[in-house]
């Protein structure tokens, strides 16, 4: 609340509702240098996880997500033994990194979709 104006706080309290969270970008930098940007979002995510599944024959498949705590992110690793057995993977690599907040997307990154929901732009 250090950078929130006193009148904004009073307005939120006056109407009996908390102030809305501000939108920000969340950035994850993986150990291999891959950078994932999430946002803009107001969700309280703290960690990003990625699973790189080895399908054999040089093929891989990537699964990813974000979580509200490190413990929640690590719960995905616990389920991987069953996934390996069910899907017939040769193996997998599981990684979790902490998200870093930013007010703007990284330099040079453009918006991936024209609007919410993704997909191709309507003609």
C-alpha positions as a Markdown table, in Angstrom:
| # | Residue | x | y | z |
|---|---|---|---|---|
| 1 | Unk | 0.0 | 0.0 | 0.0 |
| 2 | Unk | 3.0 | 2.2 | -0.1 |
| 3 | Unk | 2.3 | 3.6 | -3.5 |
| 4 | Unk | -1.5 | 3.7 | -3.2 |
| 5 | Unk | -3.1 | 7.1 | -2.7 |
| 6 | Unk | -4.9 | 7.6 | 0.6 |
| 7 | Unk | -8.2 | 8.6 | -1.2 |
| 8 | Unk | -8.2 | 5.4 | -3.2 |
| 9 | Unk | -7.9 | 3.4 | 0.0 |
| 10 | Unk | -10.7 | 5.4 | 1.7 |
| 11 | Unk | -12.9 | 4.9 | -1.4 |
| 12 | Unk | -12.4 | 1.2 | -1.2 |
| 13 | Unk | -13.2 | 1.1 | 2.5 |
| 14 | Unk | -16.1 | 3.5 | 2.1 |
| 15 | Unk | -17.9 | 1.2 | -0.3 |
| 16 | Unk | -17.1 | -2.0 | 1.7 |
| 17 | Unk | -15.0 | -3.6 | -0.9 |
| 18 | Unk | -11.2 | -4.1 | -1.2 |
| 19 | Unk | -9.3 | -2.3 | -3.9 |
| 20 | Unk | -8.8 | -4.2 | -7.2 |
| 21 | Unk | -5.4 | -5.7 | -7.8 |
| 22 | Unk | -3.4 | -3.9 | -10.4 |
| 23 | Unk | -2.5 | -5.8 | -13.6 |
| 24 | Unk | 1.1 | -6.7 | -14.0 |
| 25 | Unk | 3.3 | -9.1 | -16.1 |
| 26 | Unk | 4.8 | -12.2 | -14.5 |
| 27 | Unk | 8.1 | -13.4 | -16.0 |
| 28 | Unk | 9.7 | -16.8 | -15.6 |
| 29 | Unk | 13.3 | -17.5 | -16.8 |
| 30 | Unk | 14.0 | -21.2 | -17.0 |
| 31 | Unk | 17.5 | -22.6 | -16.4 |
| 32 | Unk | 18.0 | -23.2 | -20.2 |
| 33 | Unk | 17.3 | -19.5 | -20.9 |
| 34 | Unk | 13.7 | -19.9 | -22.1 |
| 35 | Unk | 11.6 | -16.9 | -20.9 |
| 36 | Unk | 7.9 | -17.2 | -20.4 |
| 37 | Unk | 5.8 | -14.1 | -19.9 |
| 38 | Unk | 2.3 | -14.3 | -18.4 |
| 39 | Unk | -0.1 | -11.4 | -18.5 |
| 40 | Unk | -1.2 | -8.8 | -18.0 |
| 41 | Unk | -2.9 | -10.5 | -15.0 |
| 42 | Unk | -4.0 | -9.6 | -11.5 |
| 43 | Unk | -3.9 | -13.3 | -10.3 |
| 44 | Unk | -1.6 | -14.0 | -7.4 |
| 45 | Unk | 0.6 | -16.5 | -9.1 |
| 46 | Unk | 4.1 | -17.0 | -7.6 |
| 47 | Unk | 5.7 | -19.9 | -9.5 |
| 48 | Unk | 5.9 | -21.3 | -13.1 |
| 49 | Unk | 6.3 | -25.0 | -13.7 |
| 50 | Unk | 7.3 | -26.9 | -16.9 |
| 51 | Unk | 7.4 | -30.6 | -17.7 |
| 52 | Unk | 9.4 | -31.7 | -20.7 |
| 53 | Unk | 8.3 | -35.3 | -21.5 |
| 54 | Unk | 10.7 | -37.6 | -23.4 |
| 55 | Unk | 8.4 | -39.6 | -25.8 |
| 56 | Unk | 11.3 | -41.6 | -27.2 |
| 57 | Unk | 12.8 | -41.4 | -30.7 |
| 58 | Unk | 14.0 | -37.9 | -30.1 |
| 59 | Unk | 10.4 | -36.5 | -29.6 |
| 60 | Unk | 9.4 | -34.4 | -26.7 |
| 61 | Unk | 6.2 | -32.8 | -25.4 |
| 62 | Unk | 6.0 | -29.8 | -23.2 |
| 63 | Unk | 3.4 | -29.1 | -20.5 |
| 64 | Unk | 3.4 | -25.9 | -18.4 |
| 65 | Unk | 1.4 | -23.9 | -15.9 |
| 66 | Unk | 1.5 | -21.5 | -13.0 |
| 67 | Unk | 0.7 | -21.9 | -9.4 |
| 68 | Unk | -0.1 | -19.7 | -6.3 |
| 69 | Unk | 2.7 | -21.3 | -4.3 |
| 70 | Unk | 5.8 | -23.4 | -4.7 |
| 71 | Unk | 4.1 | -26.3 | -2.8 |
| 72 | Unk | 1.2 | -26.2 | -5.3 |
| 73 | Unk | 3.7 | -26.2 | -8.2 |
| 74 | Unk | 5.6 | -29.2 | -6.8 |
| 75 | Unk | 2.4 | -31.2 | -6.5 |
| 76 | Unk | 2.6 | -31.7 | -10.3 |
| 77 | Unk | 5.9 | -33.5 | -9.9 |
| 78 | Unk | 4.3 | -36.0 | -7.5 |
| 79 | Unk | 1.7 | -37.0 | -10.2 |
| 80 | Unk | 4.4 | -37.6 | -12.8 |
| 81 | Unk | 5.2 | -41.2 | -11.9 |
| 82 | Unk | 1.6 | -42.1 | -12.8 |
| 83 | Unk | 1.7 | -40.0 | -16.0 |
| 84 | Unk | 4.9 | -41.7 | -17.1 |
| 85 | Unk | 3.3 | -45.1 | -16.7 |
| 86 | Unk | 0.0 | -44.2 | -18.3 |
| 87 | Unk | 1.5 | -42.4 | -21.4 |
| 88 | Unk | 4.5 | -44.6 | -22.0 |
| 89 | Unk | 7.0 | -41.8 | -21.7 |
| 90 | Unk | 10.7 | -42.7 | -21.6 |
| 91 | Unk | 11.3 | -40.1 | -19.0 |
| 92 | Unk | 10.6 | -36.4 | -18.1 |
| 93 | Unk | 12.2 | -33.3 | -16.7 |
| 94 | Unk | 10.3 | -31.2 | -14.2 |
| 95 | Unk | 11.3 | -27.6 | -13.4 |
| 96 | Unk | 9.9 | -24.9 | -11.1 |
| 97 | Unk | 11.0 | -21.3 | -11.1 |
| 98 | Unk | 9.8 | -18.3 | -9.1 |
| 99 | Unk | 7.9 | -15.6 | -11.1 |
| 100 | Unk | 9.2 | -12.0 | -11.2 |
| 101 | Unk | 6.7 | -9.1 | -11.5 |
| 102 | Unk | 7.1 | -6.4 | -14.0 |
| 103 | Unk | 4.9 | -3.4 | -15.1 |
| 104 | Unk | 5.6 | -4.0 | -18.8 |
| 105 | Unk | 6.4 | -7.0 | -20.9 |
| 106 | Unk | 10.1 | -7.7 | -21.7 |
| 107 | Unk | 11.7 | -5.5 | -24.4 |
| 108 | Unk | 11.0 | -6.7 | -27.9 |
| 109 | Unk | 8.1 | -9.0 | -27.0 |
| 110 | Unk | 4.9 | -8.4 | -28.8 |
| 111 | Unk | 1.4 | -9.4 | -27.9 |
| 112 | Unk | 0.7 | -13.1 | -28.9 |
| 113 | Unk | -2.9 | -12.7 | -29.7 |
| 114 | Unk | -5.2 | -9.8 | -30.9 |
| 115 | Unk | -7.5 | -10.1 | -27.9 |
| 116 | Unk | -8.5 | -12.3 | -25.0 |
| 117 | Unk | -9.1 | -15.8 | -25.9 |
| 118 | Unk | -6.4 | -16.0 | -28.6 |
| 119 | Unk | -7.0 | -17.4 | -32.0 |
| 120 | Unk | -6.8 | -15.7 | -35.3 |
| 121 | Unk | -8.1 | -12.1 | -35.7 |
| 122 | Unk | -11.6 | -11.8 | -37.2 |
| 123 | Unk | -11.7 | -10.4 | -40.7 |
